[in-house]
Amino acid sequence: MARDQATPNDRKHYEVTRDDLPVHCPMPGMSLWNSHPRVYIPVAEKGEARCGYCGALYVLKD
């Protein structure tokens, strides 16, 4: 899921796999200049979860 470091975090929906766990927002490769502190997203609990800071939706795909 690597992205250009100069690109702002404009996506609001991310599909992740069990290999990505534990998931945190912002993810590696996201631009950090317009982001928030790193927070861990409990996506494994229900299969999807939102970031409390930016509202990005993370969906676990198996």
N, C-alpha and C positions, 0 to 999 in steps of 0.2 A: 504494500500500500504506500510505497514511497512516493512523495510528491516534491515538486520544486520548492525549495525553501523560500523563494521570493513570492510564492502564490499565497494569497490570504486563505484562511479556512472558510471557504464559501459553501462547502457541502454540508448538508444537515442530515444525511442518512448514510450510515456506514454498515456494510455487511462484514462480519468477522467470523472466524472459525475457531475451533477449540485450540488450534495451534497459536492463535493470537492471545489467548488468555495468559495472565490477567490483562484485561483491556483498561486502558486509561485514556483520558481526554485532556489535552490534545495528544494525538497519536504520533509516533515517530514519523518524521517527514512532513508534518504539518508546519506551516509558517507559525512562528511563535510571537512575532511582533504585535499581533492583534489578538492574542489568545488570553487565556486565564491560567491560574495555577493548575498543576496536574492533579486530577482527581481520578480515582478508580471507579469504573462503571460495573455494577453487579449484573452484567448481561447473562451470566450463566444461571442465575436464579430462576428467571422466568422466560428466557429466550430473547428478551429485548429489554432495553433500559435507556433512559435519557440522561444526558449530562445535565447536572443541576445548574451549571454556569451558562452554557451556550444553547442548551436545548437539543443538541445533536442526538439523533436516535441511532442506537447501536443494536443491530439484529444479529443473533447467533445463527449461522448457517452450518448445518452438518451435512 
